[in-house]
């Protein structure tokens, strides 16, 4: 067999038809690259800046000495991730889990096929709600209608499952809408699946029965490149990490963060009510923010794949490093105290320039008691809103008070997976102005959710020609 393969390879070299390159070194032609600014993001041109405390460190913490560093270009969300945007993630997870359970139930009752196999509900627009549990069967329920590739993958991988589960890898049928009207559930099997997603009747009150949010879990995997690069031996699979994260925000943070305080309305309404749709999401841990980034990447690339577009997948969305966050927050101003310059938190008309706690016990002097809409106040030089105040923001970096002494001057970062203290930047609606300074460092534990911490995402710029340090002509 080995001889045959070697002969075939040699034959292909000797007898292949000319590709039109005339024997010249012309390079491999890939898909045409069209740079696309991600929706809701702005380009932060890379460059060098003085990172750290340029003024006196009033708190005398000493964890941010000045250091000149350089960061590469990247896109950053213009605003903090809002409740509405994070709800899109939660709804996607909920939809996926329900569809998985419906597909498994269809397998168990022996219906199979359904819309994916030519059932009536799958005809026409493919968007009408199903007529039975069978219409929600896995999209690969009929191997006879698969392409050669899908059939091979099904027979060798998907049909046998993985260590994660016997249904891992199976394709969901997303063409059929879920039936949400309880009076129109198609059959008892559908009812059973939907019933399993809600809290038990005994735990409901005032006639209100809600989704059991503990079941809304997002599973994803990533490669620990840092560990792989440092390892002398090891296979690729040794560095793949699997994560499973409960995605619903911890709304009880509004109660736990403030003892002897009445914040029940924020606990009850802030995340789900449309009145707060454009406000920044809070109660999200560092791990949940990372899961959101993985989902956002998956969601965009699934769209590209579904449309069969002749373009490469987008690179990953992620949390910014601490250096990237500070560089972006400065907005091109060198050694400034705040994103707008400073040294004051008011403008020349006496108006506050951010949402924070201006005076002791006075949260409302700046015009807001809690958070404000994500697109409030004036943006900085990079068109980024609320880089100071409103909600503090998670970064990807681990916190070490002495980090500035040893990190690289090129794209500095502390990617310590064992250090659960993660850097938080920007200050929030409940903080004094010291924490609003672009150079002030703070931290929180990765598995902790707070009513004053949110996040925004970044994406690497593909290319090198953009820099913020090019001399102006």
N, C-alpha and C positions, 0 to 999 in steps of 0.2 A: 504493500500500500504506500509506504514511504517513497519507494522508487517511482511509483505512478505519479504521486504528487510532485516530486522533483522534476520528472519528465514534463508534466503538464506546465509547470512554472517556466521551465526552460523553453518549451515550445511557444508559450505566450510571448516570451521575450524575442524569440527569433522570427516568429511568423505573424506577429500582430500587425494589423493594418495601421497605416500612418495616421496619427491624430491631427495632422496639419501643422505640427510645430517645426517641420523641416529639420528635425534633429537638433534644434536649438534649445537652450535652457530658458524656457519661458515661464516656469513656475506653474503651480497648480491653481487653476481658476476656481474659486469658491463662489458662494452665493454673494450677490451684490449687497454691500452693506449700506443701509440707509440709517444714519444716526437719527434717533427719535427721542425727543425730550419726553420723559414719562409724565403722564397726566398729573397735574397738581404739584409738580416739582419745579425747581429752578436750578440752573447750573451755577455751581460754586467753582470758579476757576482756581486751579491749584496755585500754590506759591509758598513763599516763606513768610514767617511772622514771628514776633517775640511772644512766646507762650509764657504765662505766669503772671505774678503780681508785679505790675510796674509801680504801683503806689505802695504806701505803707500797708502792711497786713495788720489791720486793726484788731483782728481776733488773735493775732500772734500764733497762728497754727503752724506756719512755716512749711507747708506741704506743696507750695507752688512758686519756687524760685524761678526767675526769668531764664529763658532758654530759647535760642533761635532754632526753629525747626521748619521743615518743609512738608507739605501734604500734597497729594495728587488731586486732580480735578474729580468732582463728583456731583451728582444731582442730590438735592435734598428737598423734602416736603416743605412747601411754603408755610404750612401750619402744622400744629400738632395733630396727630390722628384723632379724628372726631368720633363721637358716639355713633353717628350714622355710618361712618366708614368701618368702624370696628364691628358694628352690628351686621354688616355685609359678611364679614368673616364668620361670625357666630351663626348667621342664617345658613351659610354654605355648609358649615359643619353639621348643623341640625338636619338640613336637607339630605346630606350624604349618609348620615347615620340611619335616618328613616328609610332611605332607599336601600341601604344594605340589609336592613332588617326585613323589608318587604321582599327583597330578592331571595333571601335565605328562607323565608316562609314559603315562597313560591316553590323553591326546591324541595322543601320538606313535605308539602302537600302533594307534590308530584305533578304539578301543572306544567312547569317548564315553559318553553316556547313563549306564549303570550304575544305581546306586540312585537318583541324582537324577532320572533319566529314567524311573523306574518299574521298575528292576531288582528282583529278588526280595529282595535283601538290604536294600532300603530300606523294605520293608513291615513292618507290625506296629509294634513298639516303636521301630524305627529305631536300635537300640543294638547289635545283634549285629555281630560283626566281619564284614568283607566276604568274599565268596566268590571274588573275582577283583580284579585291578587296576582293572577298569572301575567297580567300586563306589565307588572313591575319586575319580572324575572330578569336575571342577569342578561346583559346584551349579547353574551356569547352562549345563550341557551340552545342555539341551533347550529352545531358545528358544520352542518352541510352548507350553510350560507356564509361561512367565513372565508377570508382570503387565505392563501397558503401560509403566510406568516402567522396570522392570528390562530389558525388551526394548529400549527406546530407549537406555538407558545401555550395554547390551551392544553394540548395533550401532554406536554412535557413539564409544564410549570403550574399553570393556573388550576387545572383539575385536581392536582395533588396538594395544592396549598404550600404553606411554609411553616416554619416554627412559630410565626406570629399568628397564624390562623389558617384553617383549612380553606377559607374563601379569599385569601390574600391574592391580589392581582386580578381578580375577576372584574370585568367591565360592568359598570352600572348603566342602566337604561335611563338616561336623563331626558329623553324626548317626550315622555309622558308626564304631564303635570300631576303633582300630588293633589289629592282631594282633601281639602281642609274643612269643608262643611260636614259636620258630624252626621247630619241627616242624609248625606249623600255618599257615605262610605260604601264602597261597592259590595263587600261581603264581610262575613264574620272574621275571616283571617286578617283582613285589612284592619278591622276594628281592634283585634287582639294586638297587632303590631303598634298601632297608634296609642292604645291604652298603656302599653309598656313604656312609652316615652314620657308619660305624665306622672306627677307625684301621686301617691296612693290617695284614694278618696278620703280615707281617714285623716289625712294630713291637710286637706283642703278646708277653707273656711269662707264664709260669706258667699258660698256658691261659686267661688273662683278656683279653678283647677288649672295649674300652670305646668309648663314643661319642667321636667326634672333636670336642672342644669348640670348636675353632677355627671350626667350621661353624655354631655357634649364635650367629647374629647377628640383632639386632633393629633394624628400620628404622622410623624415625618422622620426622615433620616438625614444625616449630614456627615461629611468626612472631616475628621480631625487632622487637618493638614499640618498643623504645628507638630503634633505627635509623630505623624508619618515622616516628616522631614528630619526629625531628630533621631528616629529609630534606626538602628543599624541593620536590623532584620525585621521581617514581618510581611505578611500578605496584606493586600488591599483591604480585605474584609476585616482585618484586625483593627482598622482605624475608622470603620463606619459606626457611627453612634445612632441609636434609635431612640426617639423621644416620643412620649405620649403626654399631652398637656390638656388639662381641663381649661376650656377657653373662656368661659363666662366670667366677667369681672367680679371681683369680690365687693359687692355693694355694701357689705357690713363695715367696710373700712370707714365709711362716714360716721359710724357709731363708735367703733373701736379707737379711732384716732383722737377722739375728743371726749374725755370723761366728764360727766356732769354737764352735758350739753345736749340741746334739742336739735338733732339733725335728721330726724326720721323722714321728713319730706325728701331729702336728698337721697337717702337710702331707698325709698320707695319708687321714686320717679326718674332720677337723674339719667340712668343709662337707657331705659327703654322708651320714655315718653318723647314724642316728636318735638315738644317744646325745647328740648335740650339737644336736638339732633346735631347742631353745628358747634356744640361745646366740646372741649377736649375730653376724651375718655380717660377715666382714672380707675383706680382699683385693679390695675393690671400689673402683674409682677414682671420682672425681667424675663422670666422663662416664657410667659405668655406673649410678651412683645417679640421675642425671638420666633415663637411659633407663628405669629402674625406675618412676620417677614417671609418665612418659608411658604406660607399660604399665598401671599401676594405674588411671589415668584411663580409658584405652581399655577395660580389662576391665570396669569398673563400668558404663560407658555402653553397652557391647555387651550387657550383661545387661538393662539398662533397655529397650533397643531390642528385644531378642529376646522379652521378655515383653509388648511392646506396652503398656507402662504409660503412663497418661496423666499423665506428670510430666516436668519438664525434666531434661536431662542434668545430672550433677554438674559443678561447676567443677573445675579441674585440681588434682591432687595435685602437690606440688613440694617442693623443699628449703627449709628456713627461711632467712630472711635472718639475718645476724649479730645484728642488734638483736632480732629475734624470738626467736632462740635464747637470748640472755642474759636477756631479759625472762621467758621461760618457765622458765629454769633457776633464777631467783631465787625463783620460786614465791610472789610477793607480798611477799617480805621486802625492805625497802629497805636498800640499802648493805650487804648481808650479804657475807661472804667466800665461803661455800659455799651450796649449795642448802638445807642444813639450818640455816644461820645461821653459826655459827662462834664463835670463830676457830680451833677445833680440829677435827681429823679423827677424833676419838674422842668417844664419849658419856661420861656420868658414871660408867658402869660399866667404862670402859676398852676398849669394843668399837669397832672401826673402822667408820666410817659409809659407806665406799665401797671399791671394788676398785682399788688402786693399789700403788706400790712404797714402803712406809713407810720402809724403811731401805736403806742402801747395800748392794746385792747381795742383799737379802732381799725376794723377791717374794711369799713365802708368809705373812708375818706377819699379813696381813689375812684369812687363811683360804683364799686362792685363789692358784694359781700363774700361771694364764693368765686367761682371761675367766671370768665367772660367768653363770648364766642371766639372761636379760634382765629378769626380774621379781625381782631380788634387792635386798636392803636396803630401807629404807623410802622411799616416794615423797615428793616435795616437796609444797608447798602446792597445786600444780595436779595432783596425782596422777600425776606423771611420775617414772619410775624411772631411776636411773643417769644423771642429768644431770651427774654428776661421776664420773669413773672408768669402769671396765670397758672401753669403747672410746671413743676420741675420735670426733667426729661432723662430717661434712661440712656446710657451709652453702652457700647459693647465692651468697654475697658474695665478691668478689675482695679480696685482701689488699693494703692500702696502709697503711704505718705511720703516715701522716699523715691518714688518712681522717676521723678524728673532728673534725678542724679544719674540714672543708668539707662534710661530708654534711648533709643536711636534718635538721631536728629532728622531722619527721613521716615515719614509716616509713623511717628512714635505710637506705641500701643503696649498694653500689658494684657495679653490674651491668656491669662492664667485660669484654666478651667477649674482648678481646685480652690481658688480664692472666690468665695461666694459673695464677697463685698464688691458690689458693682458701682461704678462712678455715676452720680446723678448731678446734673448741671442745670443752671438757669434760675433756680429759686421758684417760688410758687405764690399763690394768692394768700397763703398764711404766713409767709416769711418776711423778715425785715430786709431792708435794701442791701445789706451786706451779701446776701445769697443771690441777689440779682446781678452782681458783678460778673463779667464774662470770665474772670480768672478764678473765681471762687470754686473750690472743689468740695464735694459732699459725696456720701455713699449711702446705699441701702442694700439689704441682703436680697439675693436673686429670687428667693421664693416668697418675698414679702410684697404685699400690695398696699398702697396708700391712697388716700382720698386727694392727695396733692401731687402725685407723680403720674405722668403720662409718657408719651414718647413720640418721635417722628422717625421716619426711615430715610435711608440714603441708597443710592445706587452708583457704582463706579462709572465714570465716564470712559467710554471706549475710544482711546486715542491719547495722544500726548501733546497736541499742538496748543491746547488751551491752557493758559497760565495767567495769573493775575499780576505777575511781576514784569510783564513786557513793557518797556519804556514807551510812553505815549509820544507820538510824533506831532 
